[in-house]
């Protein structure tokens, strides 16, 4: 499938339309396989015990899927999450950025379904897995 937005376009969209969180993320890759997104983990993303919090991992998975969908349909800001299920598999080690690998499983006219694996940088096994469904507004 053709990409409508590449890595640079996705990064620019995130900075322009979601400036409140854009500094937390870095688009690493956007291609036919999906999108790779980095959470630049800082102290504000940590929970007691020094590990990245569940809400921060959820945000990473959600933003990664959102960008994967936009990479295919273009800059449709009003595409919204309608469902997300996340499994926290293991505690990410302290001091590591997190990397999300998002892939689209089905892209329809009004719904998109995908999954995201979240990894701690430098660690082979995923720390979380999420399944997400997005609603795509008509007339995209």
N, C-alpha and C positions, 0 to 999 in steps of 0.2 A: 504494500500500500504506500502511496505517496505521502510524504510529510508536508504538511502545510506550514509548520513552524519548526525551525531547527533549534539547536541548543542556544544560539545567540538570541534568536527571536523570543524563545521562552524566558530566558533570563531578563530580557528587556521588558517583556509583559509583566513578569513578576515584580520587577522594580517599579514599574509605572502604576500598575493597578493594585498591588498588594505591598506597598512600601512599608507598611507596619511590620511585616514579617520577612521581607525580602532578604535582609541581611543575615537571617538565620540559615539560609539555604544557598546552595551553589548547584546549578545544573551541570552535571558532569558529562552527560551524553543524551542525545536524542536521535534515534534511528529506527529502522523497521522493527527491531526487537523490542523497543520500548524506550523508557526514560530512566536514567540513573540520576538520583538527586542526593546531595550531601546535606546533612544537618551539621552545621558548624557548631558543635557542642560547646557551650560555655557554662559558666557557673549557674546561670539562671535556668538552665535545662535540667539541673541535677535535683535529685531527691535526697533525703537523708541516707547516708551510706555512700554517697559519692557516685551513684550511677545515674544514667539518663532516665528521666521520669517517663512513666507510661503516657501521660498526655503529650510529651514532646515526641515520643515515637509514633503516637497516633497522628499528630500533625504532619510528621514526615511522610507517613504512608498516604495520608489524604492529599497532601500537596503533590506528591509524586504521581499519584493516579490522575489528579486534575491536569497536570502538565502533560502526561502521556496522552490523555484524551485531546487536549488542545493541540498537541503536535499533529494530530490527525484531522481535526475539524477546523482549526484556525482559532483566532482569539475570541472565543465566545465566553465572555466573563460570567454570564448567568447560568452556565452549566453548574449544577449543584449535586452534592452528595445526597443520595436518598437512603443508602444503607451502608454500614461498615461493620465488619466483624474482625476483631484482631485477637490473635493468640500471642501472648508473650511467652517465648520459648525458653529463654535463659537471660540471666542478668548481663547486660553489656558491661565490659570492663571500664573503669573510670579512666578519663583522660583520652578517650577515643571519639573521633567523629563517627556518626552513623551514616551508612550508605543504603539507600533504598533502590531496589530494582523493580520498576513497575512495568507490567505488560497488560495489554488489552486482550481479553479473551473473546469479547463480542462487542462490536460497535454497530448499533442499530440507528434508526432515525431518531428515536426518542430516549433510548437507554443505552448506556455503555457499562459493561461488566469487566472487571479486571482483578488482578491480584498483585500484591507487593510483598517482596521479601526484604527484610531489613537486616543489615549486617553491621557489626562493629568493625571499623577499619582495621584490617590486618588479621581478622578472625574469620576462619572458613565457614563455621556453622552460623545460620541465621539466628538473630535474637528475637525476631518477631515475624509473623506472617499475617497479612490482612487480605480480606476479600471485600471489594467495594463495588457499589452500583451508583451510577450517576444518571441524573435526568438531564437531557439535552433539550433546550428550548426549541420550539418550532421555528422554522425559517433561518436555520443556521447558515 
